[in-house]
Amino acid sequence: MRFVLPRLFLASAVMAAAALTTSSALAENMVNVPFSFTVNGKNCPAGRYAIDHNLVTGVVTLRNDDWKRSFAWVAGPGDPAPADSRVILRFDENGPVHILQSVQYGTLITARLDGKTEQSEGGPTRVVLGR
């Protein structure tokens, strides 16, 4: 009987540590996109979107509130300042059409999502900041 109580406390501590690790491995920010846009050929309505960053895998996920649209990419080191903590969505703008160009999460950024190369850039870009 005396061995059961310490094991119970140990099991509780392990479960609490696992829950803390899981919640801290995923950081989330919200962004309000005031216009409809396209990602990977799919239309997304204007509205609130969550940007999640998994600290373990480096995957950045963009999803709307009801999970009807969800996209995930690997983010790597980018050009922002080392202390930059902002969440930024960049869109190529062609009149009323907006195409998601990249997602920045702090100092990490996705590769170009719109299929363009730096040589084929040149059109206007719209930036939406998260909070």
KAZI-V582767 format. One record per backbone hydrogen bond with DSSP energy under -1.0 kcal/mol. NH is the residue of the N-H (numbers start at 1). CO is the residue of the C=O. E is the energy in kcal/mol with one decimal. If there is no record, write none. Layout:
NH;CO;E + NH;CO;E
This chain:
7;3;-1.2 + 8;4;-2.1 + 9;5;-2.1 + 10;6;-2.4 + 11;7;-2.6 + 12;8;-2.1 + 13;9;-2.3 + 14;10;-2.3 + 15;11;-2.2 + 16;12;-2.2 + 17;13;-2.3 + 18;14;-2.2 + 19;15;-2.1 + 20;16;-2.1 + 21;17;-2.5 + 22;18;-2.3 + 23;19;-2.2 + 24;20;-2.1 + 25;21;-1.2 + 27;53;-2.3 + 29;51;-2.1 + 31;49;-2.6 + 33;47;-2.8 + 37;44;-2.4 + 38;98;-2.2 + 39;42;-2.5 + 42;39;-2.6 + 44;37;-3.4 + 47;33;-2.3 + 49;31;-3.0 + 50;63;-3.2 + 51;29;-3.3 + 52;61;-2.5 + 53;27;-2.8 + 54;59;-2.6 + 55;25;-3.3 + 58;54;-2.6 + 60;73;-3.5 + 61;52;-2.6 + 62;71;-2.8 + 63;50;-2.2 + 64;69;-1.9 + 67;64;-1.9 + 71;62;-2.7 + 73;60;-2.6 + 75;58;-2.3 + 76;109;-2.5 + 78;107;-2.0 + 84;81;-2.3 + 88;104;-2.1 + 89;128;-2.8 + 90;102;-2.4 + 91;126;-3.0 + 92;99;-3.1 + 93;124;-2.6 + 94;97;-2.9 + 97;94;-1.7 + 99;92;-2.2 + 100;38;-2.5 + 101;90;-3.6 + 102;90;-1.4 + 104;88;-3.1 + 105;108;-2.7 + 106;86;-3.0 + 108;105;-2.0 + 109;76;-3.0 + 110;103;-2.0 + 113;101;-3.4 + 126;91;-2.8 + 128;89;-2.6 + 130;87;-3.4 + 131;30;-2.1
